[in-house]
């Protein structure tokens, strides 16, 4: 089951925007930009929810990418990002 089956609307919009960027600019679009976004979101999670929550999220992300990939929920374009 893709991780996005349980995402709120805002998170789905962010994911769709990232996928559209990938479609337009290709994999190189995420070299530096994705790293900055990852650090920014991780910093926000750590600041708001604490470091333990950030570590939990990082572990969940690692497990998701290793197993299911990250795709859109049913009814949308079915592409997996691994």
N, C-alpha and C positions, 0 to 999 in steps of 0.2 A: 504494500500500500504506500503510495507516495506521501511524503511528509506534508504536502500541501492540502491533503484532505481535511486537515484540522486548522488551517490558517484563517485568521480573521480577514475581513475585506481589505484593510490597509496593507497587510503583508502580501496578500495576493496581488494587489496593484503594484507593489514594489517588485515582486517577482516578474510580473508581466513586463514591466518597464525594463528590467534587466535583460529579459529574453529578447525584447524588441531591439535593444542596443546591440546584443549579440548578433541578431539577424542582420542588422545594418552594417556593423563594423567588424564582425567576425571575432574569433578568439582573442586576437591581440587587443581588443577593446578592454579586456579585463586584466591585462597584465598589472599595471600599476593602480588603476582605478579600483579594481576589486579588492586589492590589498588595503587601500585606504578605507573603503566602505567596511570591510571586515573589522579593521581596527576601531573605526568609529563606533560601530554597533556593539562590539565587544566592550569598549570603554563605557558606553551608555548602560549596558546591562550590568557591568561591574559597579558602576556608580549608583545606579538605582536599586538593583536587586542584590548586590554583593558579589564577591568573587566566587563563592561556592556556586551560585546560580550560573555565573559565566562559565565555570568549568563544566557544569552539568550540560549546558547548551553546546559547548565545544565537543564534549563526548557524544552527545546526541547527533550532532552534525557529522562527526566522523563515522559513527555507526550507520547513519542514513546513507551517506555517500558510498560506504563500503558494501551495503546490502541492496537497498531499494533504489537508490538514486533520488533525485528531486524532480518531480514532474508536476503537471497541472492536475487538478482534480477532474473527475469524470465529467464529460460534457464539454470540455475545452480541448484545445489542441494537445495531443498526447505526445509530448517529447520529454525525454529524460535528460537531465544534465548530470553527468558523472565526472 
